[in-house]
Amino acid sequence: MNFTKSITNNIDKLVGTLKSEDELQEVLKRKFTKKEFKVFVAIESGQSIEDLKRSMKDDEERIEEIYKTACKKLNQELFKKELVSIN
């Protein structure tokens, strides 16, 4: 999965340059809940909602809600600051 591309696609306004892939993954793991991280990575990797429903034993609405929450978190200023490299 390309974290840089996924984050860029989900952030409305990004100022600065994103950190390396490994650093981005660590920030996401730290800031998201385990479910948010799993759903975000799965959806951004192209996994279907049906597969997620089976593996997580949640309904489609709940999975979509978790994904929306993760995307909202990505757009919070404090979260964005941790994703960007400070030169």
Secondary structure, 3 states (H helix, E strand, C coil): CCHHHHHHHHCCCCCCCECCHHHHHHHHHHHCCHHHHHHHHHHHCCCCHHHHHHHHCCCHHHHHHHHHHHHHHHCCHHHHHHHECCC
